Amino acid sequence: MAKATNALTQGISGKVSGLVFRQNANGTVSIGNAPRPTAKAPDAATLARRERFQQAAFYGRAVQQDPARKAAYQTGTDADTTSAYTVAVADYLNAPNVRTVDFSGYRGLVGDPILIQATDDFAIHHVHVLIQNPDGSVVEEGDATPDPDGFTFRYTATAANPSLDGDKILVTAYDNPGNATTEQAVL
């Protein structure tokens, strides 16, 4: 799609002779071919994408109705993303990313640290850690605490774990809309 910033296209929007003109927030006009209708029925993946986007739009509208959440999402605006609604929709559509999990300090003793680096396009709500024995029984679980840098989370072991062989550690990062990303490691 082409962009124009001249006097001829200033203020124009709509469809003209098979071209679509769209006004952008930064004052430019985007020009592209008009969409053509199709008789082909959408496949399951397309329907799933449409449903997910519809849910994201519902989430964005709910954020708009809550002044506190709207103000929080307003902090994520920039030159390209100019409204809290747009930031909220993008946040709904993008799950957090667990970049690294450092298990090297965990030896099965109370107080051992597990460090997690997780990011999101807006904010991480919380990071949950679950430690299981090979038989699936839970050794311990809880939420990691955020470090001041905003993307490092620290979990401190609260239970002694004498045998680490085959133990599984699951780290799940959640964002505000509830998207989750899980990383796991077997010791």
C-alpha positions as CSV (number, residue, x, y, z in Angstrom):
1,M,0.0,0.0,0.0
2,A,1.5,3.4,-1.0
3,K,1.5,6.4,1.2
4,A,1.1,10.0,0.0
5,T,1.6,13.3,1.8
6,N,0.9,15.9,-0.9
7,A,-1.8,18.5,-1.2
8,L,-3.7,16.5,-3.8
9,T,-4.5,13.6,-1.4
10,Q,-4.7,15.7,1.8
11,G,-8.0,14.9,3.6
12,I,-9.2,12.3,1.0
13,S,-10.6,9.0,2.2
14,G,-12.8,6.3,0.7
15,K,-13.0,4.4,-2.6
16,V,-12.3,6.0,-5.9
17,S,-12.2,4.0,-9.2
18,G,-10.9,0.8,-7.6
19,L,-8.5,2.5,-5.2
20,V,-9.0,2.9,-1.5
21,F,-7.7,6.0,0.3
22,R,-7.2,5.8,4.1
23,Q,-6.3,8.6,6.5
24,N,-3.5,7.6,8.9
25,A,-3.0,9.1,12.3
26,N,0.3,10.7,11.4
27,G,-1.3,12.8,8.6
28,T,-0.4,10.6,5.6
29,V,-2.8,8.9,3.3
30,S,-2.5,5.2,2.4
31,I,-3.5,4.2,-1.1
32,G,-4.2,0.6,-2.2
33,N,-6.4,-1.5,-4.4
34,A,-9.9,-2.0,-3.3
35,P,-10.6,-5.5,-1.9
36,R,-12.5,-7.8,-4.2
37,P,-15.2,-10.1,-2.8
38,T,-14.7,-13.8,-3.1
39,A,-17.2,-16.7,-3.5
40,K,-14.7,-19.1,-1.8
41,A,-15.8,-20.1,1.7
42,P,-13.3,-19.4,4.4
43,D,-11.3,-22.3,5.8
44,A,-11.1,-23.3,9.5
45,A,-7.9,-21.3,10.0
46,T,-9.4,-18.2,8.6
47,L,-12.5,-18.5,10.8
48,A,-10.3,-19.1,13.9
49,R,-8.3,-15.9,13.1
50,R,-11.5,-13.9,12.7
51,E,-12.9,-15.3,16.0
52,R,-9.6,-14.4,17.8
53,F,-9.6,-10.9,16.4
54,Q,-13.3,-10.5,17.4
55,Q,-12.4,-11.5,20.9
56,A,-9.5,-9.1,20.9
57,A,-11.9,-6.3,19.8
58,F,-14.2,-7.2,22.7
59,Y,-11.2,-7.0,25.1
60,G,-10.2,-3.6,23.6
61,R,-13.7,-2.3,24.1
62,A,-13.8,-3.6,27.7
63,V,-10.5,-1.8,28.4
64,Q,-12.1,1.4,27.0
65,Q,-14.9,1.1,29.6
66,D,-12.5,0.8,32.5
67,P,-10.7,4.1,33.2
68,A,-7.9,2.5,35.2
69,R,-7.1,-0.1,32.5
70,K,-7.5,2.5,29.8
71,A,-5.0,4.8,31.5
72,A,-2.6,1.9,31.8
73,Y,-2.8,1.0,28.2
74,Q,-2.6,4.6,27.2
75,T,1.0,4.6,28.4
76,G,1.8,2.1,25.6
77,T,0.8,4.4,22.8
78,D,3.4,5.8,20.4
79,A,3.4,7.4,16.9
80,D,2.1,4.3,15.2
81,T,-0.2,3.1,17.9
82,T,-2.3,6.1,19.0
83,S,-5.0,4.7,21.2
84,A,-5.4,2.6,24.3
85,Y,-7.9,0.4,22.4
86,T,-5.2,-0.4,19.7
87,V,-2.6,-1.2,22.4
88,A,-5.1,-3.5,24.2
89,V,-6.1,-5.3,21.0
90,A,-2.4,-5.9,20.2
91,D,-1.8,-7.1,23.7
92,Y,-4.7,-9.6,23.4
93,L,-3.3,-10.9,20.1
94,N,0.3,-11.4,21.3
95,A,1.3,-13.9,24.0
96,P,4.2,-13.2,26.3
97,N,7.7,-14.5,25.5
98,V,9.8,-16.5,28.0
99,R,13.3,-15.6,26.8
100,T,15.4,-17.5,29.2
101,V,15.1,-19.5,32.4
102,D,18.2,-19.9,34.5
103,F,17.9,-23.1,36.7
104,S,21.7,-23.2,37.5
105,G,21.1,-21.8,41.0
106,Y,18.5,-24.4,41.9
107,R,19.9,-27.4,43.8
108,G,16.8,-28.4,45.7
109,L,17.4,-26.3,48.8
110,V,15.2,-23.8,50.4
111,G,16.2,-20.3,49.2
112,D,17.6,-21.5,45.8
113,P,16.8,-19.0,43.0
114,I,15.3,-19.6,39.6
115,L,15.7,-16.6,37.3
116,I,13.2,-16.0,34.4
117,Q,13.4,-13.3,31.7
118,A,10.0,-12.8,30.1
119,T,8.7,-10.0,27.9
120,D,5.4,-9.0,26.4
121,D,4.4,-6.3,23.9
122,F,2.7,-4.4,26.8
123,A,3.3,-5.9,30.2
124,I,3.8,-9.2,32.0
125,H,1.0,-9.7,34.6
126,H,2.8,-12.5,36.5
127,V,5.1,-15.5,36.2
128,H,4.2,-18.8,37.8
129,V,6.7,-21.6,38.6
130,L,5.8,-25.2,39.2
131,I,8.3,-27.9,40.3
132,Q,7.1,-31.5,39.9
133,N,8.6,-34.9,40.8
134,P,8.9,-37.5,38.0
135,D,5.7,-39.1,39.2
136,G,3.8,-35.8,38.7
137,S,3.5,-34.9,42.4
138,V,4.0,-31.3,43.1
139,V,7.2,-30.3,45.1
140,E,6.2,-26.6,45.2
141,E,4.7,-23.8,43.2
142,G,4.3,-20.1,43.3
143,D,4.7,-16.8,41.6
144,A,8.0,-15.2,40.8
145,T,8.7,-11.7,42.0
146,P,9.6,-9.1,39.4
147,D,13.0,-7.4,39.5
148,P,13.1,-3.6,39.0
149,D,14.3,-4.0,35.3
150,G,10.7,-5.1,34.5
151,F,11.6,-8.3,32.5
152,T,13.5,-10.4,35.0
153,F,11.5,-12.4,37.5
154,R,13.0,-14.3,40.5
155,Y,11.5,-17.4,42.1
156,T,13.0,-18.5,45.5
157,A,12.5,-22.1,46.4
158,T,10.4,-22.7,49.6
159,A,10.6,-26.4,49.9
160,A,13.5,-28.9,50.1
161,N,13.8,-31.2,47.2
162,P,16.4,-34.0,48.0
163,S,16.2,-35.7,44.6
164,L,16.3,-33.6,41.4
165,D,16.7,-36.5,39.0
166,G,13.8,-36.3,36.5
167,D,12.1,-33.4,38.2
168,K,10.2,-31.1,35.8
169,I,10.1,-27.3,36.2
170,L,7.4,-25.5,34.4
171,V,7.6,-21.7,34.1
172,T,4.5,-19.9,32.8
173,A,4.4,-16.2,31.9
174,Y,0.9,-14.5,31.8
175,D,0.0,-11.1,30.3
176,N,-3.0,-8.9,31.2
177,P,-5.5,-10.5,28.8
178,G,-4.6,-13.9,30.2
179,N,-2.3,-15.2,27.3
180,A,0.2,-17.7,28.7
181,T,3.5,-19.0,27.5
182,T,5.0,-22.1,29.2
183,E,8.6,-23.3,29.2
184,Q,9.6,-26.5,30.8
185,A,12.9,-28.2,31.7
186,V,13.6,-31.7,33.0
187,L,16.4,-31.8,35.6
